[in-house]
Amino acid sequence: MHFTGTEIVEELRATQADATFKLCLEFIDNYPDIIDKAVSQEGECSFYHRRTSEDSRLDPDKTIREQFNLLRVV
């Protein structure tokens, strides 16, 4: 995917959806042979638990720097 930086959200979503559909169709069209082309993940695995409203609760006694990760979620 290539973006110019002037796209609006709907355009980004449409481009992402097109790319996702193409990948899915490629997988289906090439299954099961495509399984042999799998590449193992490198590095350490990561997993993020589903956020709850409690995860976004700010503490007025802490600095913004200490709570920055709470503010980054869209």
PDB file of N, CA, C, O and CB in Angstrom:
ATOM      1  N   MET A   1       0.846  -1.175   0.000  1.00  0.00           N
ATOM      2  CA  MET A   1       0.000   0.000   0.000  1.00  0.00           C
ATOM      3  C   MET A   1       0.889   1.235   0.000  1.00  0.00           C
ATOM      4  O   MET A   1       1.952   1.254   0.621  1.00  0.00           O
ATOM      5  CB  MET A   1      -0.961   0.000   1.218  1.00  0.00           C
ATOM      6  N   HIS A   2       0.449   2.236  -0.688  1.00  0.00           N
ATOM      7  CA  HIS A   2       1.182   3.496  -0.727  1.00  0.00           C
ATOM      8  C   HIS A   2       0.196   4.632  -0.450  1.00  0.00           C
ATOM      9  O   HIS A   2      -0.889   4.696  -1.028  1.00  0.00           O
ATOM     10  CB  HIS A   2       1.903   3.694  -2.108  1.00  0.00           C
ATOM     11  N   PHE A   3       0.603   5.514   0.440  1.00  0.00           N
ATOM     12  CA  PHE A   3      -0.243   6.648   0.792  1.00  0.00           C
ATOM     13  C   PHE A   3       0.527   7.941   0.568  1.00  0.00           C
ATOM     14  O   PHE A   3       1.753   7.975   0.679  1.00  0.00           O
ATOM     15  CB  PHE A   3      -0.726   6.546   2.260  1.00  0.00           C
ATOM     16  N   THR A   4      -0.201   8.996   0.253  1.00  0.00           N
ATOM     17  CA  THR A   4       0.428  10.298   0.025  1.00  0.00           C
ATOM     18  C   THR A   4       0.404  11.174   1.268  1.00  0.00           C
ATOM     19  O   THR A   4       1.137  12.159   1.356  1.00  0.00           O
ATOM     20  CB  THR A   4      -0.262  11.016  -1.115  1.00  0.00           C
ATOM     21  N   GLY A   5      -0.440  10.811   2.229  1.00  0.00           N
ATOM     22  CA  GLY A   5      -0.568  11.607   3.438  1.00  0.00           C
ATOM     23  C   GLY A   5      -1.763  12.542   3.407  1.00  0.00           C
ATOM     24  O   GLY A   5      -2.032  13.248   4.379  1.00  0.00           O
ATOM     25  N   THR A   6      -2.477  12.548   2.292  1.00  0.00           N
ATOM     26  CA  THR A   6      -3.644  13.424   2.177  1.00  0.00           C
ATOM     27  C   THR A   6      -4.959  12.653   2.222  1.00  0.00           C
ATOM     28  O   THR A   6      -6.032  13.230   2.045  1.00  0.00           O
ATOM     29  CB  THR A   6      -3.568  14.219   0.892  1.00  0.00           C
ATOM     30  N   GLU A   7      -4.868  11.349   2.458  1.00  0.00           N
ATOM     31  CA  GLU A   7      -6.070  10.515   2.458  1.00  0.00           C
ATOM     32  C   GLU A   7      -6.940  10.807   3.675  1.00  0.00           C
ATOM     33  O   GLU A   7      -6.451  11.181   4.741  1.00  0.00           O
ATOM     34  CB  GLU A   7      -5.690   9.032   2.427  1.00  0.00           C
ATOM     35  N   ILE A   8      -8.238  10.624   3.483  1.00  0.00           N
ATOM     36  CA  ILE A   8      -9.154  10.705   4.611  1.00  0.00           C
ATOM     37  C   ILE A   8      -9.406   9.283   5.112  1.00  0.00           C
ATOM     38  O   ILE A   8      -9.081   8.311   4.430  1.00  0.00           O
ATOM     39  CB  ILE A   8     -10.495  11.418   4.210  1.00  0.00           C
ATOM     40  N   VAL A   9      -9.977   9.171   6.283  1.00  0.00           N
ATOM     41  CA  VAL A   9     -10.139   7.869   6.931  1.00  0.00           C
ATOM     42  C   VAL A   9     -10.841   6.868   6.023  1.00  0.00           C
ATOM     43  O   VAL A   9     -10.437   5.707   5.954  1.00  0.00           O
ATOM     44  CB  VAL A   9     -10.919   8.021   8.228  1.00  0.00           C
ATOM     45  N   GLU A  10     -11.875   7.298   5.335  1.00  0.00           N
ATOM     46  CA  GLU A  10     -12.618   6.374   4.470  1.00  0.00           C
ATOM     47  C   GLU A  10     -11.730   5.810   3.370  1.00  0.00           C
ATOM     48  O   GLU A  10     -11.852   4.638   3.013  1.00  0.00           O
ATOM     49  CB  GLU A  10     -13.828   7.079   3.852  1.00  0.00           C
ATOM     50  N   GLU A  11     -10.837   6.638   2.829  1.00  0.00           N
ATOM     51  CA  GLU A  11      -9.917   6.173   1.785  1.00  0.00           C
ATOM     52  C   GLU A  11      -8.905   5.185   2.351  1.00  0.00           C
ATOM     53  O   GLU A  11      -8.585   4.183   1.711  1.00  0.00           O
ATOM     54  CB  GLU A  11      -9.188   7.362   1.140  1.00  0.00           C
ATOM     55  N   LEU A  12      -8.404   5.466   3.545  1.00  0.00           N
ATOM     56  CA  LEU A  12      -7.465   4.541   4.183  1.00  0.00           C
ATOM     57  C   LEU A  12      -8.130   3.198   4.448  1.00  0.00           C
ATOM     58  O   LEU A  12      -7.543   2.146   4.195  1.00  0.00           O
ATOM     59  CB  LEU A  12      -6.928   5.135   5.495  1.00  0.00           C
ATOM     60  N   ARG A  13      -9.346   3.237   4.953  1.00  0.00           N
ATOM     61  CA  ARG A  13     -10.078   1.997   5.241  1.00  0.00           C
ATOM     62  C   ARG A  13     -10.354   1.210   3.971  1.00  0.00           C
ATOM     63  O   ARG A  13     -10.224  -0.014   3.960  1.00  0.00           O
ATOM     64  CB  ARG A  13     -11.395   2.306   5.955  1.00  0.00           C
ATOM     65  N   ALA A  14     -10.731   1.895   2.904  1.00  0.00           N
ATOM     66  CA  ALA A  14     -11.011   1.217   1.637  1.00  0.00           C
ATOM     67  C   ALA A  14      -9.750   0.563   1.083  1.00  0.00           C
ATOM     68  O   ALA A  14      -9.798  -0.568   0.598  1.00  0.00           O
ATOM     69  CB  ALA A  14     -11.588   2.208   0.612  1.00  0.00           C
ATOM     70  N   THR A  15      -8.627   1.265   1.152  1.00  0.00           N
ATOM     71  CA  THR A  15      -7.362   0.708   0.676  1.00  0.00           C
ATOM     72  C   THR A  15      -6.959  -0.499   1.508  1.00  0.00           C
ATOM     73  O   THR A  15      -6.523  -1.513   0.963  1.00  0.00           O
ATOM     74  CB  THR A  15      -6.258   1.769   0.716  1.00  0.00           C
ATOM     75  N   GLN A  16      -7.103  -0.395   2.819  1.00  0.00           N
ATOM     76  CA  GLN A  16      -6.779  -1.514   3.702  1.00  0.00           C
ATOM     77  C   GLN A  16      -7.695  -2.701   3.428  1.00  0.00           C
ATOM     78  O   GLN A  16      -7.237  -3.843   3.401  1.00  0.00           O
ATOM     79  CB  GLN A  16      -6.889  -1.087   5.172  1.00  0.00           C
ATOM     80  N   ALA A  17      -8.979  -2.442   3.226  1.00  0.00           N
ATOM     81  CA  ALA A  17      -9.928  -3.521   2.944  1.00  0.00           C
ATOM     82  C   ALA A  17      -9.569  -4.222   1.642  1.00  0.00           C
ATOM     83  O   ALA A  17      -9.595  -5.451   1.577  1.00  0.00           O
ATOM     84  CB  ALA A  17     -11.365  -2.975   2.874  1.00  0.00           C
ATOM     85  N   ASP A  18      -9.234  -3.460   0.606  1.00  0.00           N
ATOM     86  CA  ASP A  18      -8.839  -4.062  -0.673  1.00  0.00           C
ATOM     87  C   ASP A  18      -7.617  -4.961  -0.503  1.00  0.00           C
ATOM     88  O   ASP A  18      -7.583  -6.075  -1.026  1.00  0.00           O
ATOM     89  CB  ASP A  18      -8.546  -2.968  -1.713  1.00  0.00           C
ATOM     90  N   ALA A  19      -6.616  -4.475   0.226  1.00  0.00           N
ATOM     91  CA  ALA A  19      -5.405  -5.265   0.445  1.00  0.00           C
ATOM     92  C   ALA A  19      -5.714  -6.532   1.233  1.00  0.00           C
ATOM     93  O   ALA A  19      -5.175  -7.597   0.932  1.00  0.00           O
ATOM     94  CB  ALA A  19      -4.348  -4.433   1.179  1.00  0.00           C
ATOM     95  N   THR A  20      -6.573  -6.425   2.232  1.00  0.00           N
ATOM     96  CA  THR A  20      -6.946  -7.590   3.041  1.00  0.00           C
ATOM     97  C   THR A  20      -7.680  -8.623   2.200  1.00  0.00           C
ATOM     98  O   THR A  20      -7.391  -9.817   2.290  1.00  0.00           O
ATOM     99  CB  THR A  20      -7.820  -7.165   4.229  1.00  0.00           C
ATOM    100  N   PHE A  21      -8.629  -8.171   1.383  1.00  0.00           N
ATOM    101  CA  PHE A  21      -9.365  -9.097   0.509  1.00  0.00           C
ATOM    102  C   PHE A  21      -8.423  -9.795  -0.466  1.00  0.00           C
ATOM    103  O   PHE A  21      -8.552 -10.996  -0.702  1.00  0.00           O
ATOM    104  CB  PHE A  21     -10.463  -8.348  -0.268  1.00  0.00           C
ATOM    105  N   LYS A  22      -7.473  -9.045  -1.037  1.00  0.00           N
ATOM    106  CA  LYS A  22      -6.519  -9.645  -1.974  1.00  0.00           C
ATOM    107  C   LYS A  22      -5.689 -10.722  -1.289  1.00  0.00           C
ATOM    108  O   LYS A  22      -5.467 -11.791  -1.857  1.00  0.00           O
ATOM    109  CB  LYS A  22      -5.599  -8.569  -2.569  1.00  0.00           C
ATOM    110  N   LEU A  23      -5.228 -10.446  -0.067  1.00  0.00           N
ATOM    111  CA  LEU A  23      -4.449 -11.443   0.672  1.00  0.00           C
ATOM    112  C   LEU A  23      -5.274 -12.684   0.978  1.00  0.00           C
ATOM    113  O   LEU A  23      -4.782 -13.806   0.859  1.00  0.00           O
ATOM    114  CB  LEU A  23      -3.918 -10.843   1.970  1.00  0.00           C
ATOM    115  N   CYS A  24      -6.517 -12.486   1.367  1.00  0.00           N
ATOM    116  CA  CYS A  24      -7.396 -13.624   1.673  1.00  0.00           C
ATOM    117  C   CYS A  24      -7.648 -14.467   0.431  1.00  0.00           C
ATOM    118  O   CYS A  24      -7.582 -15.695   0.486  1.00  0.00           O
ATOM    119  CB  CYS A  24      -8.734 -13.133   2.253  1.00  0.00           C
ATOM    120  N   LEU A  25      -7.935 -13.812  -0.685  1.00  0.00           N
ATOM    121  CA  LEU A  25      -8.188 -14.545  -1.925  1.00  0.00           C
ATOM    122  C   LEU A  25      -6.936 -15.276  -2.407  1.00  0.00           C
ATOM    123  O   LEU A  25      -7.024 -16.397  -2.909  1.00  0.00           O
ATOM    124  CB  LEU A  25      -8.686 -13.590  -3.012  1.00  0.00           C
ATOM    125  N   GLU A  26      -5.772 -14.642  -2.254  1.00  0.00           N
ATOM    126  CA  GLU A  26      -4.512 -15.301  -2.621  1.00  0.00           C
ATOM    127  C   GLU A  26      -4.305 -16.556  -1.776  1.00  0.00           C
ATOM    128  O   GLU A  26      -3.893 -17.595  -2.290  1.00  0.00           O
ATOM    129  CB  GLU A  26      -3.314 -14.332  -2.445  1.00  0.00           C
ATOM    130  N   PHE A  27      -4.590 -16.457  -0.493  1.00  0.00           N
ATOM    131  CA  PHE A  27      -4.447 -17.613   0.388  1.00  0.00           C
ATOM    132  C   PHE A  27      -5.390 -18.732  -0.046  1.00  0.00           C
ATOM    133  O   PHE A  27      -4.981 -19.888  -0.158  1.00  0.00           O
ATOM    134  CB  PHE A  27      -4.723 -17.216   1.851  1.00  0.00           C
ATOM    135  N   ILE A  28      -6.651 -18.386  -0.289  1.00  0.00           N
ATOM    136  CA  ILE A  28      -7.645 -19.393  -0.681  1.00  0.00           C
ATOM    137  C   ILE A  28      -7.278 -20.027  -2.019  1.00  0.00           C
ATOM    138  O   ILE A  28      -7.357 -21.245  -2.175  1.00  0.00           O
ATOM    139  CB  ILE A  28      -9.050 -18.764  -0.763  1.00  0.00           C
ATOM    140  N   ASP A  29      -6.877 -19.201  -2.984  1.00  0.00           N
ATOM    141  CA  ASP A  29      -6.533 -19.711  -4.314  1.00  0.00           C
ATOM    142  C   ASP A  29      -5.324 -20.640  -4.287  1.00  0.00           C
ATOM    143  O   ASP A  29      -5.233 -21.560  -5.100  1.00  0.00           O
ATOM    144  CB  ASP A  29      -6.263 -18.556  -5.257  1.00  0.00           C
ATOM    145  N   ASN A  30      -4.405 -20.411  -3.369  1.00  0.00           N
ATOM    146  CA  ASN A  30      -3.160 -21.182  -3.334  1.00  0.00           C
ATOM    147  C   ASN A  30      -3.106 -22.226  -2.224  1.00  0.00           C
ATOM    148  O   ASN A  30      -2.080 -22.879  -2.035  1.00  0.00           O
ATOM    149  CB  ASN A  30      -2.004 -20.250  -3.180  1.00  0.00           C
ATOM    150  N   TYR A  31      -4.201 -22.385  -1.495  1.00  0.00           N
ATOM    151  CA  TYR A  31      -4.248 -23.371  -0.417  1.00  0.00           C
ATOM    152  C   TYR A  31      -4.360 -24.762  -1.023  1.00  0.00           C
ATOM    153  O   TYR A  31      -5.094 -24.900  -2.002  1.00  0.00           O
ATOM    154  CB  TYR A  31      -5.436 -23.093   0.551  1.00  0.00           C
ATOM    155  N   PRO A  32      -3.711 -25.783  -0.540  1.00  0.00           N
ATOM    156  CA  PRO A  32      -2.854 -25.860   0.642  1.00  0.00           C
ATOM    157  C   PRO A  32      -1.373 -25.619   0.352  1.00  0.00           C
ATOM    158  O   PRO A  32      -0.558 -25.615   1.275  1.00  0.00           O
ATOM    159  CB  PRO A  32      -3.014 -27.199   1.284  1.00  0.00           C
ATOM    160  N   ASP A  33      -1.005 -25.412  -0.948  1.00  0.00           N
ATOM    161  CA  ASP A  33       0.416 -25.261  -1.288  1.00  0.00           C
ATOM    162  C   ASP A  33       1.067 -24.069  -0.597  1.00  0.00           C
ATOM    163  O   ASP A  33       2.267 -24.091  -0.320  1.00  0.00           O
ATOM    164  CB  ASP A  33       0.573 -25.118  -2.785  1.00  0.00           C
ATOM    165  N   ILE A  34       0.295 -23.042  -0.321  1.00  0.00           N
ATOM    166  CA  ILE A  34       0.853 -21.831   0.284  1.00  0.00           C
ATOM    167  C   ILE A  34       1.351 -22.079   1.716  1.00  0.00           C
ATOM    168  O   ILE A  34       2.184 -21.330   2.227  1.00  0.00           O
ATOM    169  CB  ILE A  34      -0.197 -20.718   0.285  1.00  0.00           C
ATOM    170  N   ILE A  35       0.839 -23.124   2.348  1.00  0.00           N
ATOM    171  CA  ILE A  35       1.260 -23.446   3.719  1.00  0.00           C
ATOM    172  C   ILE A  35       2.760 -23.727   3.765  1.00  0.00           C
ATOM    173  O   ILE A  35       3.425 -23.407   4.750  1.00  0.00           O
ATOM    174  CB  ILE A  35       0.473 -24.664   4.260  1.00  0.00           C
ATOM    175  N   ASP A  36       3.288 -24.321   2.703  1.00  0.00           N
ATOM    176  CA  ASP A  36       4.722 -24.636   2.655  1.00  0.00           C
ATOM    177  C   ASP A  36       5.587 -23.384   2.567  1.00  0.00           C
ATOM    178  O   ASP A  36       6.794 -23.453   2.797  1.00  0.00           O
ATOM    179  CB  ASP A  36       5.017 -25.541   1.470  1.00  0.00           C
ATOM    180  N   LYS A  37       4.993 -22.252   2.241  1.00  0.00           N
ATOM    181  CA  LYS A  37       5.744 -20.999   2.124  1.00  0.00           C
ATOM    182  C   LYS A  37       5.703 -20.174   3.410  1.00  0.00           C
ATOM    183  O   LYS A  37       6.191 -19.044   3.439  1.00  0.00           O
ATOM    184  CB  LYS A  37       5.196 -20.174   0.971  1.00  0.00           C
ATOM    185  N   ALA A  38       5.131 -20.727   4.458  1.00  0.00           N
ATOM    186  CA  ALA A  38       5.017 -19.996   5.726  1.00  0.00           C
ATOM    187  C   ALA A  38       6.400 -19.638   6.265  1.00  0.00           C
ATOM    188  O   ALA A  38       7.356 -20.399   6.116  1.00  0.00           O
ATOM    189  CB  ALA A  38       4.239 -20.832   6.768  1.00  0.00           C
ATOM    190  N   VAL A  39       6.484 -18.484   6.884  1.00  0.00           N
ATOM    191  CA  VAL A  39       7.733 -18.003   7.475  1.00  0.00           C
ATOM    192  C   VAL A  39       7.521 -17.889   8.977  1.00  0.00           C
ATOM    193  O   VAL A  39       6.552 -17.281   9.431  1.00  0.00           O
ATOM    194  CB  VAL A  39       8.174 -16.625   6.856  1.00  0.00           C
ATOM    195  N   SER A  40       8.425 -18.471   9.738  1.00  0.00           N
ATOM    196  CA  SER A  40       8.315 -18.402  11.195  1.00  0.00           C
ATOM    197  C   SER A  40       8.527 -16.972  11.671  1.00  0.00           C
ATOM    198  O   SER A  40       9.305 -16.214  11.093  1.00  0.00           O
ATOM    199  CB  SER A  40       9.332 -19.347  11.866  1.00  0.00           C
ATOM    200  N   GLN A  41       7.822 -16.626  12.730  1.00  0.00           N
ATOM    201  CA  GLN A  41       7.961 -15.297  13.316  1.00  0.00           C
ATOM    202  C   GLN A  41       9.327 -15.157  13.954  1.00  0.00           C
ATOM    203  O   GLN A  41       9.828 -16.090  14.582  1.00  0.00           O
ATOM    204  CB  GLN A  41       6.854 -15.033  14.351  1.00  0.00           C
ATOM    205  N   GLU A  42       9.930 -13.986  13.792  1.00  0.00           N
ATOM    206  CA  GLU A  42      11.199 -13.690  14.450  1.00  0.00           C
ATOM    207  C   GLU A  42      10.929 -12.777  15.631  1.00  0.00           C
ATOM    208  O   GLU A  42       9.972 -12.003  15.623  1.00  0.00           O
ATOM    209  CB  GLU A  42      12.212 -13.040  13.464  1.00  0.00           C
ATOM    210  N   GLY A  43      11.765 -12.868  16.632  1.00  0.00           N
ATOM    211  CA  GLY A  43      11.616 -11.997  17.784  1.00  0.00           C
ATOM    212  C   GLY A  43      10.643 -12.557  18.802  1.00  0.00           C
ATOM    213  O   GLY A  43      10.098 -13.651  18.652  1.00  0.00           O
ATOM    214  N   GLU A  44      10.449 -11.774  19.829  1.00  0.00           N
ATOM    215  CA  GLU A  44       9.590 -12.191  20.932  1.00  0.00           C
ATOM    216  C   GLU A  44       8.121 -11.930  20.601  1.00  0.00           C
ATOM    217  O   GLU A  44       7.775 -10.888  20.046  1.00  0.00           O
ATOM    218  CB  GLU A  44       9.984 -11.460  22.224  1.00  0.00           C
ATOM    219  N   CYS A  45       7.277 -12.876  20.945  1.00  0.00           N
ATOM    220  CA  CYS A  45       5.838 -12.718  20.724  1.00  0.00           C
ATOM    221  C   CYS A  45       5.284 -11.659  21.674  1.00  0.00           C
ATOM    222  O   CYS A  45       5.798 -11.463  22.775  1.00  0.00           O
ATOM    223  CB  CYS A  45       5.098 -14.070  20.922  1.00  0.00           C
ATOM    224  N   SER A  46       4.236 -10.987  21.232  1.00  0.00           N
ATOM    225  CA  SER A  46       3.581 -10.014  22.104  1.00  0.00           C
ATOM    226  C   SER A  46       2.076 -10.227  22.037  1.00  0.00           C
ATOM    227  O   SER A  46       1.537 -10.690  21.032  1.00  0.00           O
ATOM    228  CB  SER A  46       3.953  -8.556  21.701  1.00  0.00           C
ATOM    229  N   PHE A  47       1.427  -9.883  23.110  1.00  0.00           N
ATOM    230  CA  PHE A  47      -0.021 -10.036  23.193  1.00  0.00           C
ATOM    231  C   PHE A  47      -0.549  -8.923  24.071  1.00  0.00           C
ATOM    232  O   PHE A  47      -0.009  -8.665  25.147  1.00  0.00           O
ATOM    233  CB  PHE A  47      -0.425 -11.441  23.751  1.00  0.00           C
ATOM    234  N   TYR A  48      -1.591  -8.270  23.625  1.00  0.00           N
ATOM    235  CA  TYR A  48      -2.186  -7.195  24.395  1.00  0.00           C
ATOM    236  C   TYR A  48      -3.609  -7.582  24.766  1.00  0.00           C
ATOM    237  O   TYR A  48      -4.417  -7.912  23.898  1.00  0.00           O
ATOM    238  CB  TYR A  48      -2.160  -5.866  23.606  1.00  0.00           C
ATOM    239  N   HIS A  49      -3.910  -7.541  26.040  1.00  0.00           N
ATOM    240  CA  HIS A  49      -5.251  -7.880  26.505  1.00  0.00           C
ATOM    241  C   HIS A  49      -6.247  -6.817  26.061  1.00  0.00           C
ATOM    242  O   HIS A  49      -5.886  -5.661  25.838  1.00  0.00           O
ATOM    243  CB  HIS A  49      -5.273  -8.030  28.038  1.00  0.00           C
ATOM    244  N   ARG A  50      -7.485  -7.219  25.938  1.00  0.00           N
ATOM    245  CA  ARG A  50      -8.550  -6.288  25.558  1.00  0.00           C
ATOM    246  C   ARG A  50      -8.658  -5.192  26.620  1.00  0.00           C
ATOM    247  O   ARG A  50      -8.713  -5.473  27.818  1.00  0.00           O
ATOM    248  CB  ARG A  50      -9.914  -7.034  25.390  1.00  0.00           C
ATOM    249  N   ARG A  51      -8.686  -3.948  26.163  1.00  0.00           N
ATOM    250  CA  ARG A  51      -8.766  -2.824  27.090  1.00  0.00           C
ATOM    251  C   ARG A  51     -10.183  -2.664  27.614  1.00  0.00           C
ATOM    252  O   ARG A  51     -11.157  -2.951  26.919  1.00  0.00           O
ATOM    253  CB  ARG A  51      -8.302  -1.532  26.413  1.00  0.00           C
ATOM    254  N   THR A  52     -10.277  -2.202  28.847  1.00  0.00           N
ATOM    255  CA  THR A  52     -11.563  -1.899  29.465  1.00  0.00           C
ATOM    256  C   THR A  52     -11.569  -0.408  29.818  1.00  0.00           C
ATOM    257  O   THR A  52     -10.544   0.263  29.700  1.00  0.00           O
ATOM    258  CB  THR A  52     -11.815  -2.794  30.740  1.00  0.00           C
ATOM    259  N   SER A  53     -12.699   0.095  30.241  1.00  0.00           N
ATOM    260  CA  SER A  53     -12.770   1.508  30.613  1.00  0.00           C
ATOM    261  C   SER A  53     -11.836   1.807  31.785  1.00  0.00           C
ATOM    262  O   SER A  53     -11.330   2.922  31.908  1.00  0.00           O
ATOM    263  CB  SER A  53     -14.215   1.899  30.972  1.00  0.00           C
ATOM    264  N   GLU A  54     -11.612   0.832  32.628  1.00  0.00           N
ATOM    265  CA  GLU A  54     -10.698   1.008  33.766  1.00  0.00           C
ATOM    266  C   GLU A  54      -9.261   1.265  33.285  1.00  0.00           C
ATOM    267  O   GLU A  54      -8.499   1.968  33.949  1.00  0.00           O
ATOM    268  CB  GLU A  54     -10.735  -0.241  34.682  1.00  0.00           C
ATOM    269  N   ASP A  55      -8.897   0.693  32.134  1.00  0.00           N
ATOM    270  CA  ASP A  55      -7.550   0.876  31.592  1.00  0.00           C
ATOM    271  C   ASP A  55      -7.301   2.308  31.128  1.00  0.00           C
ATOM    272  O   ASP A  55      -6.148   2.706  30.959  1.00  0.00           O
ATOM    273  CB  ASP A  55      -7.324  -0.080  30.437  1.00  0.00           C
ATOM    274  N   SER A  56      -8.348   3.077  30.923  1.00  0.00           N
ATOM    275  CA  SER A  56      -8.212   4.458  30.460  1.00  0.00           C
ATOM    276  C   SER A  56      -8.431   5.477  31.570  1.00  0.00           C
ATOM    277  O   SER A  56      -8.433   6.682  31.319  1.00  0.00           O
ATOM    278  CB  SER A  56      -9.186   4.719  29.341  1.00  0.00           C
ATOM    279  N   ARG A  57      -8.610   5.006  32.772  1.00  0.00           N
ATOM    280  CA  ARG A  57      -8.864   5.916  33.893  1.00  0.00           C
ATOM    281  C   ARG A  57      -7.567   6.646  34.259  1.00  0.00           C
ATOM    282  O   ARG A  57      -6.546   6.020  34.541  1.00  0.00           O
ATOM    283  CB  ARG A  57      -9.426   5.136  35.127  1.00  0.00           C
ATOM    284  N   LEU A  58      -7.629   7.971  34.250  1.00  0.00           N
ATOM    285  CA  LEU A  58      -6.462   8.786  34.583  1.00  0.00           C
ATOM    286  C   LEU A  58      -6.408   9.056  36.076  1.00  0.00           C
ATOM    287  O   LEU A  58      -7.434   9.194  36.743  1.00  0.00           O
ATOM    288  CB  LEU A  58      -6.487  10.108  33.807  1.00  0.00           C
ATOM    289  N   ASP A  59      -5.188   9.128  36.581  1.00  0.00           N
ATOM    290  CA  ASP A  59      -4.954   9.409  37.993  1.00  0.00           C
ATOM    291  C   ASP A  59      -4.462  10.851  38.099  1.00  0.00           C
ATOM    292  O   ASP A  59      -3.375  11.157  37.610  1.00  0.00           O
ATOM    293  CB  ASP A  59      -3.919   8.399  38.622  1.00  0.00           C
ATOM    294  N   PRO A  60      -5.228  11.743  38.722  1.00  0.00           N
ATOM    295  CA  PRO A  60      -4.827  13.151  38.796  1.00  0.00           C
ATOM    296  C   PRO A  60      -3.550  13.372  39.607  1.00  0.00           C
ATOM    297  O   PRO A  60      -2.959  14.450  39.539  1.00  0.00           O
ATOM    298  CB  PRO A  60      -5.944  13.965  39.396  1.00  0.00           C
ATOM    299  N   ASP A  61      -3.122  12.377  40.366  1.00  0.00           N
ATOM    300  CA  ASP A  61      -1.909  12.513  41.164  1.00  0.00           C
ATOM    301  C   ASP A  61      -0.660  12.069  40.408  1.00  0.00           C
ATOM    302  O   ASP A  61       0.444  12.153  40.945  1.00  0.00           O
ATOM    303  CB  ASP A  61      -2.042  11.715  42.441  1.00  0.00           C
ATOM    304  N   LYS A  62      -0.816  11.594  39.161  1.00  0.00           N
ATOM    305  CA  LYS A  62       0.328  11.181  38.347  1.00  0.00           C
ATOM    306  C   LYS A  62       0.534  12.189  37.225  1.00  0.00           C
ATOM    307  O   LYS A  62      -0.397  12.896  36.837  1.00  0.00           O
ATOM    308  CB  LYS A  62       0.119   9.751  37.769  1.00  0.00           C
ATOM    309  N   THR A  63       1.760  12.252  36.705  1.00  0.00           N
ATOM    310  CA  THR A  63       2.059  13.169  35.605  1.00  0.00           C
ATOM    311  C   THR A  63       1.516  12.603  34.290  1.00  0.00           C
ATOM    312  O   THR A  63       1.205  11.417  34.184  1.00  0.00           O
ATOM    313  CB  THR A  63       3.589  13.419  35.499  1.00  0.00           C
ATOM    314  N   ILE A  64       1.414  13.482  33.301  1.00  0.00           N
ATOM    315  CA  ILE A  64       0.998  13.035  31.967  1.00  0.00           C
ATOM    316  C   ILE A  64       2.011  12.030  31.426  1.00  0.00           C
ATOM    317  O   ILE A  64       1.633  11.044  30.794  1.00  0.00           O
ATOM    318  CB  ILE A  64       0.853  14.243  30.995  1.00  0.00           C
ATOM    319  N   ARG A  65       3.287  12.277  31.672  1.00  0.00           N
ATOM    320  CA  ARG A  65       4.334  11.358  31.203  1.00  0.00           C
ATOM    321  C   ARG A  65       4.099   9.948  31.752  1.00  0.00           C
ATOM    322  O   ARG A  65       4.253   8.967  31.023  1.00  0.00           O
ATOM    323  CB  ARG A  65       5.734  11.868  31.627  1.00  0.00           C
ATOM    324  N   GLU A  66       3.734   9.844  33.008  1.00  0.00           N
ATOM    325  CA  GLU A  66       3.495   8.531  33.622  1.00  0.00           C
ATOM    326  C   GLU A  66       2.267   7.837  33.035  1.00  0.00           C
ATOM    327  O   GLU A  66       2.162   6.612  33.085  1.00  0.00           O
ATOM    328  CB  GLU A  66       3.326   8.682  35.130  1.00  0.00           C
ATOM    329  N   GLN A  67       1.344   8.614  32.484  1.00  0.00           N
ATOM    330  CA  GLN A  67       0.084   8.057  31.989  1.00  0.00           C
ATOM    331  C   GLN A  67      -0.042   8.167  30.471  1.00  0.00           C
ATOM    332  O   GLN A  67      -1.129   7.990  29.920  1.00  0.00           O
ATOM    333  CB  GLN A  67      -1.088   8.759  32.650  1.00  0.00           C
ATOM    334  N   PHE A  68       1.064   8.459  29.802  1.00  0.00           N
ATOM    335  CA  PHE A  68       1.021   8.721  28.371  1.00  0.00           C
ATOM    336  C   PHE A  68       0.410   7.567  27.579  1.00  0.00           C
ATOM    337  O   PHE A  68      -0.351   7.809  26.642  1.00  0.00           O
ATOM    338  CB  PHE A  68       2.410   9.003  27.865  1.00  0.00           C
ATOM    339  N   ASN A  69       0.721   6.328  27.928  1.00  0.00           N
ATOM    340  CA  ASN A  69       0.180   5.182  27.196  1.00  0.00           C
ATOM    341  C   ASN A  69      -1.342   5.112  27.283  1.00  0.00           C
ATOM    342  O   ASN A  69      -1.983   4.550  26.395  1.00  0.00           O
ATOM    343  CB  ASN A  69       0.783   3.892  27.727  1.00  0.00           C
ATOM    344  N   LEU A  70      -1.919   5.664  28.322  1.00  0.00           N
ATOM    345  CA  LEU A  70      -3.376   5.689  28.432  1.00  0.00           C
ATOM    346  C   LEU A  70      -3.983   6.675  27.440  1.00  0.00           C
ATOM    347  O   LEU A  70      -5.128   6.512  27.019  1.00  0.00           O
ATOM    348  CB  LEU A  70      -3.799   6.051  29.860  1.00  0.00           C
ATOM    349  N   LEU A  71      -3.219   7.694  27.069  1.00  0.00           N
ATOM    350  CA  LEU A  71      -3.723   8.742  26.188  1.00  0.00           C
ATOM    351  C   LEU A  71      -3.515   8.423  24.711  1.00  0.00           C
ATOM    352  O   LEU A  71      -4.109   9.080  23.856  1.00  0.00           O
ATOM    353  CB  LEU A  71      -3.055  10.049  26.518  1.00  0.00           C
ATOM    354  N   ARG A  72      -2.687   7.430  24.391  1.00  0.00           N
ATOM    355  CA  ARG A  72      -2.362   7.134  23.000  1.00  0.00           C
ATOM    356  C   ARG A  72      -3.437   6.341  22.281  1.00  0.00           C
ATOM    357  O   ARG A  72      -3.432   6.296  21.051  1.00  0.00           O
ATOM    358  CB  ARG A  72      -1.077   6.387  22.933  1.00  0.00           C
ATOM    359  N   VAL A  73      -4.344   5.723  22.988  1.00  0.00           N
ATOM    360  CA  VAL A  73      -5.347   4.865  22.375  1.00  0.00           C
ATOM    361  C   VAL A  73      -6.379   5.715  21.650  1.00  0.00           C
ATOM    362  O   VAL A  73      -6.894   6.688  22.201  1.00  0.00           O
ATOM    363  CB  VAL A  73      -6.024   3.972  23.432  1.00  0.00           C
ATOM    364  N   VAL A  74      -6.675   5.341  20.420  1.00  0.00           N
ATOM    365  CA  VAL A  74      -7.655   6.081  19.614  1.00  0.00           C
ATOM    366  C   VAL A  74      -9.044   5.616  19.962  1.00  0.00           C
ATOM    367  O   VAL A  74     -10.020   6.111  19.398  1.00  0.00           O
ATOM    368  CB  VAL A  74      -7.392   5.901  18.103  1.00  0.00           C
TER     369      VAL A  74
END
